[in-house]
Amino acid sequence: MPPETTSPAPLKRRALALISGGLDSLLAVRVVQEQGIEVEGINFFTGFCVEGHTHAIRKQDQRKEKRNNALWAAEQLGIPLHIEDISAEYKDVVLNPKHGYGANLNPCLDCKIFMVGKAAAMVNRARQFAHEQGFDFIITGEVVGQRPKSQRAATMPIIARESGADDLLLRPLSAKNMAVTRPEREGWVDRERLYGFSGRSRQPQIELAKKFGFSEWAQPAGGCCFLTDESYSRKLADLWQARGERDYELDDIMLLKVGRHVRPAPHYKLIVGREEGENNFLEGYRREFHHIRILSHNGPLTLVDGSPDEADLLEAARIAGRFSQGRDAEAIEVEITRRGGLARQLTVVPRRSAEVPEAWYV
């Protein structure tokens, strides 16, 4: 009698999921987990992320959660999360988007191609060397028709192709609206247990979240990127115009998120703290800029960016006074400190509200 043979256990498939921290990526992972797939998450830091910056600074946001939503989502899903700082590499995506910008300075299609491409490189590298801990395919929470630039029926195949992910990219929430991918074709996942969501309505996702037992989730309006914000994009464009080149450093994009930005002349602008939290944040940058303090009244810390001369700094002090409690005083005491540490105190007449034209506000 021949010896009994035991069939080898089926290979457990593993997926790498792009985790933004929003509802869609949360659900996409859970849909695949329900099919016995082991998932790990990856989150990319670009410097333009909304969460964790202004919410932690401004009083009006003090009731909002001070958390990294991607980490929180990974905790709810019970998966490890890899966070990669791509802020340096990402600069070329912002400055030279092959597929152009959205409504503001958001290079959404190029952004998605870039991030999926980073994940695809990890998957392909692991597959090439047959590493036992490698990933078999990629998951995203994209939904057809949800975003006007990057999540259209015509652009989603572009993301798969130009990222190098090709048919290893699975969108579990919209899979039934798209061509069959390799994970489905090979039987790694059951296509019938995937979804066919489309459009901008969030109701199908909310219902699915309830089905899975999720009681809360992050809902970043317009995505979780400042580049989708009209006001922020205007400040970034102003910075490029003032400097005569389309470039930025990480400190630049952080400072664009904070304070009032007032430009009285092309060669300099003021960054004026709006409240205590912003003033405290700007304190960390005061040695890198000329800066102004109001001594006689409560008022903001004001950084002066650019190349102002003595007359400009005096004008900047008067404008800073407009945002202080001495705005209606006949005169106020101020301290002007030049970059490098040379300080002087003087008396100035604050500008009145009507004397700060709307055109100066960036």
C-alpha positions as CSV (number, residue, x, y, z in Angstrom):
1,M,0.0,0.0,0.0
2,P,1.6,3.3,-1.1
3,P,2.3,5.8,1.7
4,E,-0.2,8.6,2.2
5,T,0.8,11.9,0.8
6,T,-0.1,15.2,2.3
7,S,-0.9,18.1,0.0
8,P,1.1,21.2,0.9
9,A,-0.8,24.0,2.6
10,P,-1.9,26.7,0.2
11,L,0.5,29.7,0.1
12,K,-0.8,32.5,2.2
13,R,-0.9,35.6,0.1
14,R,0.3,39.0,1.4
15,A,-0.8,42.5,0.3
16,L,0.7,45.9,0.8
17,A,-1.9,48.6,1.3
18,L,-1.6,52.3,0.8
19,I,-3.1,53.8,4.0
20,S,-4.1,57.4,4.0
21,G,-6.1,57.2,7.3
22,G,-9.4,57.9,5.6
23,L,-12.5,55.7,5.3
24,D,-11.8,54.2,1.9
25,S,-8.3,52.7,2.7
26,L,-9.7,51.4,6.0
27,L,-12.5,49.6,4.2
28,A,-10.3,48.3,1.3
29,V,-8.0,46.6,3.8
30,R,-10.8,45.0,5.7
31,V,-12.5,43.7,2.6
32,V,-9.3,41.9,1.7
33,Q,-8.6,40.7,5.2
34,E,-12.0,39.1,5.2
35,Q,-10.6,36.8,2.5
36,G,-7.7,35.6,4.6
37,I,-5.1,37.8,3.0
38,E,-2.3,39.1,5.3
39,V,-2.0,42.8,4.9
40,E,0.6,45.4,5.9
41,G,0.2,49.2,5.4
42,I,2.4,51.9,4.0
43,N,1.9,55.7,4.4
44,F,4.0,58.3,2.7
45,F,4.9,61.6,4.3
46,T,5.1,64.4,1.7
47,G,5.2,67.5,4.0
48,F,1.8,68.6,2.7
49,C,-0.3,66.5,5.0
50,V,-3.1,68.2,6.8
51,E,-3.4,66.2,10.0
52,G,-1.1,66.7,12.9
53,H,-0.1,70.3,12.0
54,T,-2.7,73.0,12.3
55,H,-4.9,70.8,14.5
56,A,-2.1,70.7,17.1
57,I,-1.5,74.5,17.0
58,R,-4.7,76.4,16.7
59,K,-7.2,76.9,19.6
60,Q,-10.2,76.6,17.2
61,D,-9.1,73.1,16.5
62,Q,-8.4,72.1,20.1
63,R,-11.3,69.6,20.2
64,K,-10.1,67.8,17.1
65,E,-8.1,64.6,17.5
66,K,-4.4,65.1,17.8
67,R,-3.5,61.9,16.0
68,N,-2.0,60.5,12.9
69,N,-5.0,59.0,11.1
70,A,-2.9,56.4,9.2
71,L,-1.5,55.0,12.4
72,W,-4.9,55.0,14.0
73,A,-6.4,53.2,11.0
74,A,-3.6,50.6,11.1
75,E,-4.4,50.0,14.8
76,Q,-8.1,49.5,14.0
77,L,-7.2,47.0,11.3
78,G,-4.5,45.2,13.4
79,I,-1.8,45.6,10.8
80,P,1.7,47.0,10.9
81,L,2.3,50.3,9.2
82,H,5.4,51.5,7.5
83,I,5.8,55.3,7.3
84,E,8.2,56.6,4.6
85,D,9.4,60.2,4.4
86,I,9.3,61.0,0.6
87,S,9.3,64.8,1.0
88,A,12.6,65.2,-0.9
89,E,11.6,62.9,-3.8
90,Y,8.1,64.3,-3.9
91,K,9.3,67.7,-4.8
92,D,9.6,66.9,-8.5
93,V,6.0,65.6,-8.5
94,V,4.8,69.0,-7.1
95,L,7.0,71.1,-9.4
96,N,6.8,69.1,-12.6
97,P,3.6,67.1,-12.8
98,K,3.4,65.3,-16.1
99,H,-0.4,65.2,-15.9
100,G,-0.8,68.7,-14.6
101,Y,-2.6,70.1,-11.6
102,G,-6.1,69.8,-10.3
103,A,-8.2,72.8,-9.3
104,N,-5.3,74.2,-7.3
105,L,-1.7,73.1,-7.1
106,N,-2.6,69.5,-6.4
107,P,-0.8,67.1,-8.8
108,C,-3.3,64.4,-7.8
109,L,-2.8,62.0,-10.7
110,D,1.0,62.2,-10.6
111,C,0.9,61.9,-6.8
112,K,-1.1,58.6,-7.0
113,I,1.2,57.3,-9.7
114,F,4.3,58.1,-7.6
115,M,2.9,56.5,-4.4
116,V,1.6,53.4,-6.1
117,G,5.0,53.2,-7.9
118,K,6.9,53.3,-4.6
119,A,4.7,50.4,-3.4
120,A,5.1,48.5,-6.7
121,A,8.8,48.8,-6.4
122,M,8.7,47.1,-3.0
123,V,6.4,44.4,-4.3
124,N,8.4,43.7,-7.5
125,R,11.7,43.7,-5.6
126,A,10.4,41.2,-3.1
127,R,9.0,39.0,-5.9
128,Q,12.2,39.2,-7.9
129,F,14.2,37.8,-5.1
130,A,11.5,35.4,-3.9
131,H,11.7,36.7,-0.4
132,E,9.5,34.7,1.9
133,Q,8.2,37.8,3.5
134,G,7.5,39.6,0.2
135,F,4.2,41.0,-0.9
136,D,2.1,39.6,-3.8
137,F,0.0,42.6,-4.7
138,I,-1.0,46.1,-3.8
139,I,-4.3,47.5,-2.4
140,T,-5.6,51.1,-2.6
141,G,-9.0,52.5,-1.4
142,E,-9.6,54.3,-4.8
143,V,-13.2,54.5,-5.9
144,V,-14.1,55.2,-9.6
145,G,-15.6,58.7,-10.0
146,Q,-14.8,59.9,-6.4
147,R,-12.0,62.4,-7.3
148,P,-12.2,64.6,-10.4
149,K,-8.5,64.3,-11.3
150,S,-7.1,61.0,-10.1
151,Q,-10.1,58.7,-9.6
152,R,-11.8,58.7,-13.0
153,A,-12.5,55.6,-15.1
154,A,-10.1,57.0,-17.7
155,T,-7.2,57.8,-15.3
156,M,-7.2,54.8,-13.0
157,P,-5.7,52.5,-15.7
158,I,-3.0,55.2,-16.2
159,I,-2.1,54.9,-12.5
160,A,-1.7,51.1,-12.7
161,R,0.4,51.3,-15.9
162,E,2.7,54.3,-15.3
163,S,3.4,53.2,-11.6
164,G,4.6,49.8,-12.8
165,A,2.1,48.0,-10.6
166,D,0.1,46.9,-13.7
167,D,-2.4,44.2,-12.8
168,L,-1.0,43.7,-9.4
169,L,-2.9,46.8,-8.3
170,L,-6.3,45.8,-6.7
171,R,-9.0,48.4,-5.8
172,P,-11.3,46.2,-3.7
173,L,-14.0,48.9,-3.4
174,S,-14.4,49.4,-7.2
175,A,-13.0,46.1,-8.6
176,K,-16.2,45.1,-10.2
177,N,-16.1,48.3,-12.3
178,M,-12.7,47.5,-13.7
179,A,-10.8,44.8,-15.6
180,V,-9.9,41.7,-13.7
181,T,-6.5,41.9,-12.0
182,R,-4.0,39.2,-11.4
183,P,-5.0,38.6,-7.7
184,E,-8.5,37.9,-9.0
185,R,-7.4,35.9,-12.0
186,E,-5.1,33.7,-10.0
187,G,-7.7,33.1,-7.3
188,W,-5.8,34.9,-4.5
189,V,-9.0,36.8,-3.9
190,D,-12.6,36.1,-4.8
191,R,-13.9,38.8,-7.2
192,E,-17.5,38.1,-6.1
193,R,-16.6,39.3,-2.6
194,L,-15.2,42.6,-3.8
195,Y,-17.4,45.7,-4.6
196,G,-18.4,48.0,-7.4
197,F,-18.7,51.4,-5.7
198,S,-18.6,54.5,-7.9
199,G,-19.3,58.2,-7.7
200,R,-18.9,60.8,-5.0
201,S,-21.5,59.6,-2.6
202,R,-20.0,58.2,0.6
203,Q,-23.2,56.4,1.6
204,P,-22.2,52.9,0.3
205,Q,-18.9,53.1,2.2
206,I,-20.6,54.3,5.4
207,E,-23.0,51.3,5.2
208,L,-20.1,48.9,4.7
209,A,-18.2,50.5,7.6
210,K,-21.2,49.8,9.8
211,K,-21.4,46.2,8.6
212,F,-17.7,45.8,9.5
213,G,-18.3,47.3,13.0
214,F,-16.4,50.5,12.5
215,S,-18.0,53.3,14.6
216,E,-15.6,56.1,13.6
217,W,-13.2,57.1,10.8
218,A,-11.3,60.1,9.6
219,Q,-13.0,62.2,7.0
220,P,-10.4,64.6,5.6
221,A,-12.3,67.0,3.4
222,G,-10.8,67.2,-0.1
223,G,-8.3,64.5,0.8
224,C,-5.6,65.0,3.4
225,C,-3.3,67.3,1.4
226,F,-2.9,71.0,1.7
227,L,-2.3,71.3,-2.1
228,T,-6.0,70.8,-2.7
229,D,-6.7,73.9,-0.6
230,E,-7.2,77.1,-2.6
231,S,-5.7,79.4,0.1
232,Y,-2.7,77.3,0.7
233,S,-2.0,76.9,-3.1
234,R,-2.2,80.7,-3.5
235,K,0.4,81.2,-0.8
236,L,2.7,78.6,-2.5
237,A,2.3,80.3,-5.9
238,D,3.1,83.7,-4.2
239,L,6.3,82.2,-2.7
240,W,7.4,81.0,-6.1
241,Q,6.7,84.3,-7.7
242,A,8.5,86.3,-5.0
243,R,11.6,84.1,-5.2
244,G,11.7,83.9,-9.0
245,E,11.9,80.1,-9.0
246,R,9.5,77.2,-8.5
247,D,11.2,75.5,-5.5
248,Y,10.7,75.1,-1.8
249,E,12.1,73.6,1.4
250,L,10.3,71.7,4.0
251,D,10.3,74.7,6.4
252,D,8.7,76.8,3.6
253,I,5.7,74.4,3.2
254,M,5.3,74.2,7.0
255,L,5.2,78.0,7.4
256,L,2.6,78.3,4.6
257,K,0.2,76.5,6.9
258,V,0.5,79.0,9.7
259,G,-0.4,82.6,10.3
260,R,-1.6,85.5,8.2
261,H,0.6,86.1,5.2
262,V,0.7,89.8,4.2
263,R,2.8,91.1,1.3
264,P,3.1,94.9,1.2
265,A,5.8,94.7,-1.6
266,P,7.1,92.0,-4.0
267,H,10.4,91.7,-2.1
268,Y,9.1,90.9,1.4
269,K,6.1,89.6,3.3
270,L,5.0,89.2,6.9
271,I,3.9,86.0,8.6
272,V,1.7,87.2,11.5
273,G,0.7,84.8,14.2
274,R,-3.1,84.7,14.7
275,E,-3.1,83.3,18.3
276,E,-1.0,82.0,21.1
277,G,-0.4,78.6,19.5
278,E,0.7,80.0,16.2
279,N,3.0,82.5,18.0
280,N,4.6,79.7,19.9
281,F,5.1,77.8,16.7
282,L,6.7,80.8,14.9
283,E,9.1,81.3,17.9
284,G,11.0,78.3,16.6
285,Y,11.7,80.1,13.4
286,R,12.6,83.6,14.7
287,R,16.3,83.2,14.4
288,E,16.0,82.5,10.7
289,F,14.0,85.6,9.9
290,H,13.8,89.3,10.8
291,H,11.1,89.4,13.4
292,I,8.9,91.9,15.3
293,R,7.4,91.9,18.7
294,I,4.8,94.4,20.1
295,L,6.1,95.5,23.6
296,S,3.4,97.9,24.8
297,H,0.4,95.8,24.1
298,N,-0.5,92.1,23.6
299,G,0.2,91.3,20.0
300,P,1.5,88.7,17.5
301,L,5.0,87.6,16.8
302,T,5.6,88.6,13.2
303,L,8.3,87.1,10.9
304,V,9.5,89.1,8.0
305,D,10.5,87.0,5.0
306,G,12.5,88.3,2.0
307,S,14.9,91.2,1.7
308,P,13.4,94.2,3.4
309,D,15.4,97.4,4.0
310,E,15.1,99.7,7.1
311,A,12.1,101.5,5.8
312,D,10.4,98.1,5.0
313,L,11.0,96.9,8.5
314,L,9.5,100.0,9.9
315,E,6.4,99.5,7.7
316,A,6.3,95.9,8.8
317,A,6.2,97.0,12.4
318,R,3.3,99.3,11.7
319,I,1.4,96.5,10.0
320,A,2.1,94.1,12.9
321,G,0.7,96.8,15.2
322,R,-2.6,96.6,13.2
323,F,-3.0,93.0,14.5
324,S,-2.2,93.9,18.1
325,Q,-4.4,95.2,20.9
326,G,-2.8,98.5,20.3
327,R,-4.3,98.8,16.8
328,D,-6.3,101.9,17.9
329,A,-3.6,103.5,20.0
330,E,-1.9,106.7,18.9
331,A,1.5,104.9,19.1
332,I,2.9,101.6,20.2
333,E,6.3,100.3,21.3
334,V,7.8,97.6,19.2
335,E,11.1,95.6,19.0
336,I,12.5,94.9,15.6
337,T,15.2,92.1,15.5
338,R,17.2,91.6,12.4
339,R,18.1,88.2,11.2
340,G,21.3,87.5,13.1
341,G,20.2,89.0,16.4
342,L,20.6,92.8,16.2
343,A,17.6,94.3,18.0
344,R,16.2,97.8,18.4
345,Q,13.2,99.3,20.1
346,L,11.2,102.2,18.8
347,T,7.8,103.8,18.7
348,V,5.6,103.5,15.7
349,V,2.0,104.5,14.7
350,P,0.1,101.3,13.9
351,R,-1.6,101.0,10.6
352,R,-5.4,101.1,10.8
353,S,-7.5,98.3,9.3
354,A,-8.3,100.4,6.2
355,E,-4.6,101.0,5.7
356,V,-3.9,97.3,5.1
357,P,-5.4,96.8,1.6
358,E,-7.1,93.5,0.8
359,A,-4.6,93.0,-2.0
360,W,-1.8,92.7,0.5
361,Y,-3.3,89.5,2.0
362,V,-1.8,86.4,0.3
